[in-house]
């Protein structure tokens, strides 16, 4: 049965993996940085960046506005001076 098996294909050589420096800078053979890689014009990337600035930054700001900063900074909650929703009739069901 071993003779009926097809021979394995030859191993292919993988390309050399580029370092993080090579992804962002032009380097010569002795790995000296020549300059930054020129970025190509990419409309979709630019639209994505504008979306991040116009939509996601305000969402993060509104999210941070809802945090309990006194709990985060001091570890204890400041007492509330008055209840936020007083119930004048505790025996009456609201739902």
C-alpha positions as CSV (number, residue, x, y, z in Angstrom):
1,X,0.0,0.0,0.0
2,X,2.9,2.4,0.7
3,X,3.9,2.1,-3.0
4,X,0.5,3.3,-4.2
5,X,0.7,6.6,-2.3
6,X,1.4,9.7,-4.5
7,X,4.7,11.4,-3.9
8,X,4.6,14.6,-1.8
9,X,5.0,17.8,-3.7
10,X,8.3,19.7,-3.2
11,X,8.3,22.2,-0.3
12,X,7.9,25.8,-1.5
13,X,10.1,28.4,-0.1
14,X,8.3,31.1,2.0
15,X,9.2,34.7,1.4
16,X,11.2,36.4,4.1
17,X,9.0,38.1,6.7
18,X,9.4,41.9,6.8
19,X,10.1,43.6,10.1
20,X,7.9,46.4,11.6
21,X,10.6,48.9,10.6
22,X,10.6,47.7,7.0
23,X,6.8,48.1,6.9
24,X,7.1,51.9,7.8
25,X,10.5,52.9,6.5
26,X,12.7,52.3,3.5
27,X,15.8,50.5,4.5
28,X,18.9,49.6,2.5
29,X,20.8,46.2,2.5
30,X,22.7,47.0,5.7
31,X,19.3,47.8,7.4
32,X,19.9,51.6,7.6
33,X,16.8,53.7,7.4
34,X,16.6,55.8,4.3
35,X,13.3,57.5,4.9
36,X,9.6,57.0,5.5
37,X,7.6,54.8,3.0
38,X,5.4,57.0,0.8
39,X,1.7,56.4,1.6
40,X,-0.5,55.8,-1.4
41,X,-3.8,57.7,-1.9
42,X,-6.5,55.6,-0.5
43,X,-10.0,57.2,-0.4
44,X,-11.6,54.4,1.7
45,X,-8.9,54.7,4.4
46,X,-9.4,58.5,4.5
47,X,-13.2,58.1,4.8
48,X,-12.6,55.6,7.6
49,X,-10.3,58.0,9.5
50,X,-12.8,60.9,9.1
51,X,-15.5,58.6,10.4
52,X,-13.4,57.8,13.5
53,X,-12.9,61.4,14.2
54,X,-16.5,62.5,13.7
55,X,-18.4,59.6,15.1
56,X,-16.3,57.6,17.5
57,X,-14.6,60.4,19.4
58,X,-17.9,62.0,20.6
59,X,-19.2,58.5,21.6
60,X,-16.1,58.0,23.8
61,X,-16.6,61.5,25.3
62,X,-20.2,60.8,26.1
63,X,-19.3,57.4,27.5
64,X,-16.7,59.0,29.8
65,X,-19.3,61.6,30.9
66,X,-21.5,58.8,32.3
67,X,-18.7,57.3,34.5
68,X,-18.7,57.7,38.3
69,X,-15.5,59.7,38.5
70,X,-15.5,60.0,42.3
71,X,-15.7,56.2,42.5
72,X,-12.9,55.7,40.0
73,X,-10.6,58.4,41.5
74,X,-11.2,58.0,45.3
75,X,-12.7,54.5,45.5
76,X,-15.9,55.7,47.3
77,X,-19.2,57.2,46.1
78,X,-20.1,60.7,47.3
79,X,-23.5,60.6,49.0
80,X,-26.4,62.0,47.0
81,X,-28.0,65.1,48.7
82,X,-31.6,64.2,47.6
83,X,-33.1,61.1,46.0
84,X,-33.3,61.4,42.3
85,X,-36.8,59.9,41.9
86,X,-38.7,60.1,45.2
87,X,-41.7,57.9,45.5
88,X,-44.5,59.8,47.3
89,X,-46.7,56.8,47.7
90,X,-44.6,53.6,48.4
91,X,-47.8,51.4,48.5
92,X,-48.9,52.3,45.0
93,X,-47.6,50.1,42.1
94,X,-46.1,52.1,39.3
95,X,-46.3,49.4,36.6
